[in-house]
């Protein structure tokens, strides 16, 4: 059994990919979920990352992923919930389905995985394991354009508090609430300028900023039930 395993959901691209690459380079055994094949998934496999396809829109896929992780006879050092979806009311008229989808990926998936995989984490505070939820800056203010998304991330933020109580002291449970971290390739200059103007720091810091926050949480022996706000001072604008 190895106690150097990091489990990351949604690791096929962007921040999830950066985290998987980072921890693999440090010598951790990394297990990564992905929804669909992407160049990043191929790259992770070449690095020696265990990549498991899982579409968490179905409950059965959540349970199957948990089983495949558990079957590897590991002790999990960190379970990082990065899998996410971002949709808006303006893109659909099936609001019930939209809310179900957002709650499925941002609430039910981490809820079920935490319950299923916490037995494979440390059993005392000297060994120490971490669960890290990725929420969002909108938890603090809501979003008129992404109501269901915002509500689901707020529920995940609250769940951080509950699991911190349930799993202490052997497992620390914290969240990271980012605002703009990095742009997509297709974002035009006008959009970038507008987005950057929303924070005091006026930069898109890149995925390393999130890697640093995850490392900070994992290196702490005392912090649990907290949220790190990576928003560049956006709340102060």
Steps between C-alpha positions, in 0.01 A plus 500: 500500500628845413413809706612731220190498283325813375152465348391785273166525323474679167871490419495488121574870449579836655524507881432131554769411248747740666436343840540144369822590324634679808440217744622234260824696461537493878482122495142449610283226360227704329154373409311736270145493372411639160170533317621469139826433319718808460868554420553569869378154593748342260776715648407397853509132410848548354606649835379190682172644630216249541217647292145376555217606271197613699198703397367610836165603354385147590503369857626165380815661360575661836472166679702324230782755526507458878520121461784521249695727733434280802610185316852638464582434868616853579495755778387833360710801596263748334167490319467810282158578354569699183234352268259775405249622247400856422165572348260789501125548503533690172612180325191294580133517582509174698588660831422190704750298299759776529472507879516120515812499284679762709414329828602162359854601409572754774319346797397138457829391343729632777245392764497139384874483430585644842286239670631215285869589508555648847552146642810485280645813655710544814349371822683737736618860491871410498470346152255757368291509184320780319178553311495817290185634335519752217214745545487846338517871575124522426429316826551836673273709277279280283464541124194619311628333181600167659246445776502119506879487471544748783255316724675168447841646582353657814370159603848356449645778715260407779582132459862586572394599852305180557769263378765690699301419813431141400853401403714690754767462621646249255370673183505875442227632271537842337394680185651734245277771349660641184390785279684551171808275492570454131340586168377264230675510164195647328450793737537824306686809613188694596382219726843463657524871576154506659570187707833630626344830608278321752778430750748718688796297373382523135677181390416144406759330722497157334463150634812518718309728736256216564780245534654725766168520689460122497855458629430753776195305616682167491799639691282634780456285810223713646270657242168332429151615407639808328488655153789667320372782280714526186323803357771764460313733735188487289274526802652842575425657161 
